[in-house]
Amino acid sequence: MSGSSYGQIFKLTTFGESHGIAIGGIIEGFPSNFPIDLSKIQQALNERRPGQNDLVTPRQESDEVEFLSGIFEGRSTGSPIAFLIRNQDQQSKDYQALKEVFRPSHADFTYQQKYGNRDHRGGGRSSARETACRVVAGAIAAQLLEQLGVACSCYVDQIGPFQMKNTNWFDKQQIEASLVRCPQSKLSDEIQNYLSELQKDGDTTGGAIRCILKGVPAGWGEPVFDKLHAEFAKAMLSINAVKGFEIGSGFNAIAMKGSEHNDQFNADGSTQTNYSGGIQGGISNGMPIDFRVAFKPVASIKKEQDVLQKEGGLTPLSIGGRHDACVVPRAVPIVWAMAHIVLLDFYLRQQHNTLFS
């Protein structure tokens, strides 16, 4: 299977399946002799893990990461950083009824067509469980970027029909005060009530995550195929259930005039507005990088629906197992992680580009 790696210099390769023995990854290209705080990595994993409250899947995984190489006496050695996260609460029997059918809007049918086989237990390799590996790499990248002055605000700004009217920078404490990681308390309460009703009804919903990155200097990115915003889009769209990505003004730019949309300069090189979302010509301009990621509703629902049988024909089925009514709150640390993975890769590319300038 190709397509299990991301990055050019800072590179992550992941492995493992949802109901296998373990998932894990190998990180290449991280600079040597950098102090790594393992507790920060575990904290990021704790924010993504299942079973953290009554609004998410009750699957119980401690998601404790084991580092096998690349870190010695608290510092990176410069060699590949290999790590493992063991699966503990698979309950594969819940998925036995799915062995001979293909669920709507899942990867079941497409995996079977591509590989001639599939792991029906929780989706196998297509499961969002794989994203825990990305969180490990992102938490490592974030520690280096923090030393460079990069800060991130990443939160839920919409679930179902409930959307924040005014989005802005929110600190981690404000975001984590909400069970659904929406930093506006009134809206957070409305979302929680909505998700509780969906759980009772056996249904699901989608939502969106906003990510704002400050402290990224002008000059990171590439001007043609590897545009910085194109890499952000690729990274975010590689996350399970993501169906949309917009940066800066996004689709709202369609209705604007050029005279309205142009980001006029200030004398210091900053801009009066930020419709570009901090990136112009594929290269960061020093303004905050601001993008939004849209997630579809969870495809696994308890309501009865028709599924495609392996031998052909349709049959009604209610999907069992343990699933979120909405993945978006637990996806915040995943979006946060992928943002840092992208940025560290481009920082290291920039270091390479300017080495002999």
C-alpha positions as CSV (number, residue, x, y, z in Angstrom):
1,M,0.0,0.0,0.0
2,S,1.5,3.3,-1.1
3,G,0.4,6.7,0.3
4,S,1.2,6.0,3.9
5,S,3.8,8.8,4.2
6,Y,3.6,12.6,4.3
7,G,6.3,15.3,4.1
8,Q,9.6,15.9,2.2
9,I,12.2,16.7,4.9
10,F,10.1,16.2,8.0
11,K,8.5,13.0,7.0
12,L,5.9,10.8,8.8
13,T,5.1,7.2,7.7
14,T,2.3,5.5,9.6
15,F,1.3,1.8,9.9
16,G,-1.4,-0.4,11.5
17,E,-5.1,-1.0,11.5
18,S,-7.9,-0.1,13.8
19,H,-8.4,-3.7,15.2
20,G,-4.8,-4.9,14.8
21,I,-2.2,-5.3,17.6
22,A,-1.0,-1.7,17.3
23,I,-0.6,1.4,15.2
24,G,2.5,3.4,14.9
25,G,4.8,5.5,12.9
26,I,8.3,6.5,11.8
27,I,9.4,10.1,11.8
28,E,12.4,11.1,9.6
29,G,14.2,14.5,9.3
30,F,13.7,15.9,12.8
31,P,16.8,17.8,13.8
32,S,19.1,16.3,16.4
33,N,19.8,17.3,20.0
34,F,16.4,19.0,20.4
35,P,14.8,18.5,23.9
36,I,11.5,16.6,23.5
37,D,8.8,16.8,26.3
38,L,7.1,13.4,26.2
39,S,4.3,14.6,28.5
40,K,3.2,17.1,25.9
41,I,2.9,14.4,23.3
42,Q,0.8,12.2,25.6
43,Q,-1.4,15.2,26.4
44,A,-2.1,15.7,22.7
45,L,-3.0,12.1,22.4
46,N,-5.3,12.3,25.4
47,E,-7.2,15.1,23.7
48,R,-7.8,12.9,20.6
49,R,-8.4,9.5,22.3
50,P,-11.9,7.9,22.4
51,G,-13.9,7.5,25.6
52,Q,-13.1,10.9,27.0
53,N,-16.7,11.9,27.7
54,D,-20.3,10.8,27.1
55,L,-20.5,12.6,23.7
56,V,-17.9,10.4,21.9
57,T,-17.4,6.7,21.2
58,P,-17.1,4.7,24.4
59,R,-14.1,2.7,23.0
60,Q,-11.6,2.7,25.8
61,E,-8.0,3.3,24.6
62,S,-5.3,4.7,26.8
63,D,-3.3,5.7,23.7
64,E,0.0,5.5,25.5
65,V,2.8,6.0,23.1
66,E,6.0,4.0,23.3
67,F,9.1,5.4,21.6
68,L,11.4,2.7,20.2
69,S,14.2,4.9,18.7
70,G,15.3,8.4,17.9
71,I,15.1,9.8,21.4
72,F,17.8,9.4,24.0
73,E,18.0,11.0,27.5
74,G,15.1,13.4,26.5
75,R,16.7,14.6,23.2
76,S,16.3,13.8,19.6
77,T,19.3,11.9,18.2
78,G,18.7,12.8,14.6
79,S,17.9,9.2,13.6
80,P,14.4,8.1,12.7
81,I,11.9,8.4,15.6
82,A,9.9,5.1,15.7
83,F,6.9,4.8,18.0
84,L,4.1,2.4,18.8
85,I,0.5,2.8,20.2
86,R,-1.0,-0.5,21.2
87,N,-4.7,-1.3,20.6
88,Q,-6.5,-2.5,23.7
89,D,-10.2,-2.4,23.3
90,Q,-11.0,-3.6,19.8
91,Q,-14.2,-5.7,20.3
92,S,-14.0,-7.0,16.7
93,K,-17.1,-9.2,17.2
94,D,-19.2,-6.0,16.9
95,Y,-18.2,-5.9,13.2
96,Q,-18.9,-9.5,12.2
97,A,-22.1,-8.6,10.5
98,L,-20.2,-6.3,8.1
99,K,-18.0,-9.0,6.7
100,E,-20.2,-9.7,3.7
101,V,-21.6,-6.2,3.1
102,F,-20.5,-2.8,2.1
103,R,-21.8,0.2,4.2
104,P,-23.0,3.4,2.5
105,S,-20.4,6.3,2.4
106,H,-17.6,4.1,3.9
107,A,-14.4,2.9,2.3
108,D,-15.6,-0.7,2.3
109,F,-16.5,-0.9,-1.4
110,T,-13.6,1.1,-2.7
111,Y,-11.0,-0.8,-0.7
112,Q,-12.4,-4.1,-2.0
113,Q,-12.3,-2.8,-5.6
114,K,-8.7,-1.6,-5.2
115,Y,-7.1,-4.4,-3.1
116,G,-9.4,-7.4,-3.6
117,N,-9.7,-7.7,0.1
118,R,-10.5,-5.6,3.2
119,D,-10.4,-5.6,6.9
120,H,-14.0,-5.3,8.0
121,R,-13.2,-4.8,11.6
122,G,-13.7,-1.1,12.3
123,G,-12.5,-0.2,8.8
124,G,-9.0,-1.5,9.1
125,R,-6.5,0.9,7.6
126,S,-9.2,3.4,6.6
127,S,-10.2,3.9,10.3
128,A,-9.6,7.3,11.9
129,R,-7.6,5.4,14.6
130,E,-4.6,5.9,12.3
131,T,-4.8,9.6,13.0
132,A,-3.4,9.1,16.5
133,C,0.0,8.6,14.8
134,R,-0.3,12.0,13.2
135,V,-0.9,13.5,16.6
136,V,2.4,12.1,17.9
137,A,4.3,13.6,15.0
138,G,2.4,16.9,15.2
139,A,3.1,17.2,19.0
140,I,6.8,16.8,18.3
141,A,6.8,19.3,15.5
142,A,4.9,21.8,17.6
143,Q,7.6,21.8,20.3
144,L,10.2,23.0,17.8
145,L,7.9,25.5,16.1
146,E,6.9,26.9,19.5
147,Q,10.6,27.8,20.0
148,L,10.5,29.6,16.7
149,G,7.6,31.7,18.0
150,V,4.7,29.9,16.2
151,A,1.4,29.7,18.1
152,C,-1.8,28.0,17.2
153,S,-5.5,28.4,18.0
154,C,-7.6,25.5,16.8
155,Y,-11.2,25.0,17.7
156,V,-14.7,23.9,16.6
157,D,-16.6,26.8,15.0
158,Q,-19.6,24.8,13.8
159,I,-21.4,21.6,14.4
160,G,-24.6,20.8,12.4
161,P,-26.6,24.1,12.1
162,F,-24.9,25.7,15.1
163,Q,-22.2,28.1,13.9
164,M,-20.1,30.8,15.6
165,K,-20.9,34.2,14.3
166,N,-17.6,35.8,15.2
167,T,-14.4,33.8,15.0
168,N,-11.2,35.0,16.5
169,W,-8.1,33.9,18.4
170,F,-8.9,31.8,21.5
171,D,-6.4,30.4,23.9
172,K,-6.2,26.7,24.8
173,Q,-7.9,27.1,28.2
174,Q,-11.0,28.7,26.5
175,I,-11.2,25.9,24.0
176,E,-10.7,23.0,26.4
177,A,-13.3,24.4,28.8
178,S,-15.9,23.1,26.4
179,L,-16.7,19.4,26.0
180,V,-17.1,20.0,22.2
181,R,-14.1,22.4,22.0
182,C,-16.3,25.3,21.0
183,P,-15.0,28.4,22.9
184,Q,-18.3,30.2,23.0
185,S,-20.1,28.9,26.0
186,K,-23.7,29.5,25.0
187,L,-23.1,27.8,21.6
188,S,-21.2,25.0,23.2
189,D,-24.2,24.2,25.4
190,E,-26.5,24.2,22.4
191,I,-24.2,21.9,20.5
192,Q,-24.0,19.5,23.5
193,N,-27.7,19.2,23.7
194,Y,-28.0,18.7,19.9
195,L,-25.4,15.8,20.0
196,S,-27.2,14.2,22.9
197,E,-30.4,14.1,20.9
198,L,-28.6,12.7,17.9
199,Q,-27.2,9.9,20.1
200,K,-30.6,9.0,21.2
201,D,-31.9,9.0,17.7
202,G,-29.0,6.9,16.4
203,D,-27.9,9.6,13.9
204,T,-24.9,11.8,13.3
205,T,-23.8,15.2,12.1
206,G,-20.9,17.1,10.6
207,G,-19.1,20.3,11.5
208,A,-16.1,22.6,11.0
209,I,-12.8,23.4,12.7
210,R,-11.0,26.7,12.4
211,C,-7.2,26.9,12.7
212,I,-5.2,30.1,13.1
213,L,-1.4,30.1,13.2
214,K,0.5,33.2,14.4
215,G,4.2,33.9,14.3
216,V,4.9,32.3,10.9
217,P,7.4,34.6,9.2
218,A,7.1,35.7,5.6
219,G,8.9,33.4,3.1
220,W,7.8,29.9,4.0
221,G,6.3,27.9,1.1
222,E,6.9,27.2,-2.6
223,P,5.5,29.2,-5.6
224,V,4.2,26.5,-7.9
225,F,3.0,22.9,-7.2
226,D,4.1,23.0,-3.5
227,K,2.2,26.1,-2.5
228,L,1.9,26.4,1.3
229,H,-1.9,26.6,1.2
230,A,-2.0,23.6,-1.3
231,E,-0.1,21.5,1.2
232,F,-2.4,22.6,4.0
233,A,-5.3,21.5,1.9
234,K,-3.7,18.2,1.1
235,A,-2.9,17.5,4.7
236,M,-6.4,18.4,5.9
237,L,-8.2,16.5,3.2
238,S,-6.2,13.4,4.1
239,I,-7.9,13.4,7.5
240,N,-10.9,10.9,7.7
241,A,-14.3,12.5,7.0
242,V,-12.9,15.9,5.7
243,K,-14.9,17.1,2.7
244,G,-13.9,20.8,2.5
245,F,-11.0,23.2,3.0
246,E,-11.0,27.0,2.6
247,I,-8.3,29.6,3.5
248,G,-8.8,33.2,4.2
249,S,-11.9,34.5,2.6
250,G,-12.5,31.1,1.0
251,F,-15.7,30.7,-1.0
252,N,-16.9,34.2,0.3
253,A,-14.3,35.7,-2.2
254,I,-16.6,34.7,-5.0
255,A,-19.1,37.6,-4.2
256,M,-16.4,40.2,-3.5
257,K,-14.8,42.8,-5.9
258,G,-11.1,42.9,-6.3
259,S,-11.1,46.4,-4.7
260,E,-12.7,44.9,-1.7
261,H,-10.7,41.7,-1.5
262,N,-7.1,43.1,-2.0
263,D,-5.1,43.1,1.2
264,Q,-3.8,46.7,1.3
265,F,-0.3,47.0,2.7
266,N,0.8,48.9,5.9
267,A,4.1,50.7,5.9
268,D,5.7,47.8,7.8
269,G,4.7,45.1,5.2
270,S,1.7,43.8,7.2
271,T,-1.7,44.1,5.6
272,Q,-4.9,46.0,6.7
273,T,-7.0,42.9,6.0
274,N,-6.2,39.2,5.8
275,Y,-8.5,37.9,3.0
276,S,-5.4,35.9,1.7
277,G,-5.3,33.9,4.9
278,G,-1.6,34.7,5.5
279,I,-0.4,33.1,2.2
280,Q,0.1,34.8,-1.1
281,G,1.6,33.1,-4.2
282,G,1.9,29.9,-2.2
283,I,4.3,31.6,0.3
284,S,3.6,32.9,3.8
285,N,3.4,36.7,4.0
286,G,3.8,37.1,7.8
287,M,0.1,37.6,8.6
288,P,-1.8,34.9,10.6
289,I,-2.5,31.8,8.6
290,D,-6.2,31.2,8.9
291,F,-8.1,28.3,7.4
292,R,-11.2,26.2,8.0
293,V,-11.8,22.5,7.6
294,A,-15.2,20.9,7.0
295,F,-16.2,17.4,8.2
296,K,-19.1,15.3,6.9
297,P,-21.5,13.5,9.3
298,V,-20.2,10.2,10.6
299,A,-21.2,7.5,8.1
300,S,-21.8,4.8,10.8
301,I,-25.3,5.3,12.0
302,K,-27.6,3.1,14.0
303,K,-30.7,3.9,11.9
304,E,-31.6,1.1,9.6
305,Q,-30.4,1.6,6.0
306,D,-29.7,-0.5,2.9
307,V,-26.2,-1.9,2.5
308,L,-24.7,-3.6,-0.6
309,Q,-24.1,-7.3,-0.3
310,K,-20.7,-8.6,-1.4
311,E,-22.5,-11.0,-3.9
312,G,-24.8,-8.3,-5.1
313,G,-28.2,-6.9,-4.1
314,L,-29.3,-4.8,-1.2
315,T,-30.2,-5.7,2.4
316,P,-31.4,-3.6,5.4
317,L,-28.9,-3.3,8.2
318,S,-28.5,-1.2,11.4
319,I,-24.8,-0.6,12.0
320,G,-23.5,-1.7,15.4
321,G,-20.2,-0.9,17.1
322,R,-19.1,2.3,18.9
323,H,-19.2,5.5,17.0
324,D,-19.2,9.3,17.6
325,A,-22.4,11.3,16.9
326,C,-19.9,13.9,15.6
327,V,-16.1,13.4,15.1
328,V,-15.4,17.1,15.0
329,P,-14.5,17.8,18.7
330,R,-12.0,14.9,18.7
331,A,-10.6,16.0,15.3
332,V,-9.4,19.3,16.7
333,P,-6.0,17.8,17.9
334,I,-5.7,16.1,14.5
335,V,-6.1,19.3,12.5
336,W,-3.7,21.0,15.0
337,A,-1.2,18.2,14.5
338,M,-1.3,18.2,10.7
339,A,-0.9,22.0,10.7
340,H,2.3,21.7,12.6
341,I,3.6,18.8,10.5
342,V,3.1,20.9,7.3
343,L,4.7,24.0,8.9
344,L,7.8,22.2,10.2
345,D,8.4,20.5,6.9
346,F,8.3,24.0,5.2
347,Y,10.5,25.5,7.8
348,L,13.1,22.8,7.2
349,R,12.8,23.3,3.4
350,Q,13.3,27.0,3.9
351,Q,16.5,26.3,5.9
352,H,17.7,24.2,3.1
353,N,16.8,26.8,0.5
354,T,18.7,29.6,2.3
355,L,21.7,27.6,3.4
356,F,24.1,29.2,0.9
357,S,22.4,32.6,0.5
